[in-house]
Amino acid sequence: MQTISVAEAREKLAQLLQAVEQGEEVVIRRYSKPVARLIPYESVETVFPDLSDFRSKQSNATTSLADLRNEERY
């Protein structure tokens, strides 16, 4: 993983994009703190997990949120 400053990123954007296309990740930092990460487009799917299994285990609510809220208020 390559780490560069914002100023370097401005100067070398084309080179950074080439590196990312080849699978490399690039962290961009401002004042020594990481502020962004460039990753290959194909890897975006792995950043967010598939939640379908989690959702299938959740029970279907029979009471609406509005009803629950009204029960607490009155």
Secondary structure, DSSP 4 states (H G I P E B T S, - for coil): -EEEEHHHHHHTHHHHHHHHHTT--EEEEETTEEEEEE--GGGHHHHS---HHHHHHSPPPSS-HHHHHHHHH-
